[in-house]
Amino acid sequence: MKITYKGDYALKAILDLALNYGRLVTIHELATRADIPIKFLEQVLLDLKKGGFVESRRGKVGGYLLAKHPSQIKLGEVIRFIDGPIEPIACVEKGYSGCDNVYRCVFRKVWQQVAQSISGIVDTVTFEDLANQAKAAKEEPVYSI
């Protein structure tokens, strides 16, 4: 699994919208907080809108917001939507037929375990979980001498 810049920006955008759930966020606010170039962010938000993750409102007081509650959006959904399959190699995907040795291959079993481990994590973490972690990290006191 490899997360592209586009995937990373999509995850950051959804996290920001989760942190601000229930209110419209302008593209400029989002770009500034998430450190994403606006032109690239426009493309990412358009894709996220097509995927049903975000909604947009036009006009002077327009902006973006999540299309559903952060607890209903899993990390794995967004990764797969933006960057494709999370399997480390094609032969792990269901229905793969590109190799004559696919069922005897000892590597395939290892890659299946890797894929299951990754899925076990990204398919259980919600953006509500991540937003709560981000809020807690902001509230942690910093001690210095």
N, C-alpha and C positions, 0 to 999 in steps of 0.2 A: 504494500500500500504506500502510495506517495501522495502527499497533499500538495497540490499546486498553489501558486500565489492566489489564484482565483478561489480555490477552495478555502485557503486560510482567510482571505478577505470575507468570504461568505460566512464563515463561522464567526468571525469577529463582528460582522454586521448583525447577525442574528443574536449574538450575545448582548450587544449594545441595546438592541430593541427589547430583549428580555429584561435587561436591567431597567429599562424605561417602559415596561409593559403598561399599556393602558393610555399612553399619550403618544401623540404624533411627534416624530423626530425628523427634523429636516436633514436633507442630504449633507449639508454643510456641517451640522453638528456631528453627524455620524462620521463623516470623513475626518474631522478634526480629532474626535475622541479615539477613533480606531486607527488613526494614522494611515488612511487609505487615500490614494489619489482619486479625486472626484470623477474623472472620466472613467476610470476603471470601476469605481463603485457604482456608477450608473449602469454599467453592463451587468455587474454582479446582482444588483437589486432587480433588474429586469428579469434575469434568470430565476431569482428567488421568487419573484412574483409569478412567473410561469409555473413554477413548481408548487405553488400554493402555500409558500412559507410566509410571505409578506403581502401586505396590501398597501396601496398608495392612495393618497388624497391629493387632488389638484387644488390649485388656487393659492391665494396669498397666505393662508394659514395651513397650507398643505404639508405633507410629509409622508413618512412611512411608519408602519406599525406591524406587529406580528399578526398573521392571519388566524392563529390559534394560540391558546395558552402555552407558555413556555414548557409546561409539564407534558405537553402533547407532542413536542418536537424533540426527536432523539438525534443525537450527534451523528449516528450512522446514516440516518435518512439523508441528512444534508451532504455528508461526504459522498455518498453514493450518487446523489442527484447531480452534484457539481463535478466530481472527479471520476465517477464510474465505480466499477467493482473494487472491493477492498482486498480481494484475494491476492496473494503475493505472486501467483503465476496462473496462466490461463487454464491449465489442466485441472485446477481445483474447481472451476466453475461447473455448474450442473450442465449436463448435455455435451460436454467437451468431447470432440472426436478427432482432434488433430494429431493424435499420436497412437500408433499401434500397440505401444507398450503401456498405455495409461493405467491399466488395472494391475499390472505386475510391478509397476515402478515403485521402488521403496521411497523415493523422494516425494512422491505424490502424497503419501500418508503424512509425512512431516509437514508439507505445505497445507494440508487439510487441517492439521492441528493448529498451525499458526493462524489460519483463517478463522477457525472456530474461537481461538483465544481473542483475536482482535474483535470479532463480532460480539463476543461475550461482554466486551467492555463498551464499545461504541454504540451498541444497540440497547444498553441499559442506562446510559448517561443522558439525562434530559437537559435542556437549556435552563430549566428551573434550577436543577442541581448546580450547574455552572454559574448561574447568576447569584445563587446563595453563597457559593464559594468566593466569588469575586467581591461580594458585599462584605463578607467576613474578613477577607484579606485587607480591605480598606480600613476596617475598624481595628485591626490589630495594632496595639501600641508599639512604638518604636523607641527603644532605649538606646541612649548614646552617652558617652562619657567625654 
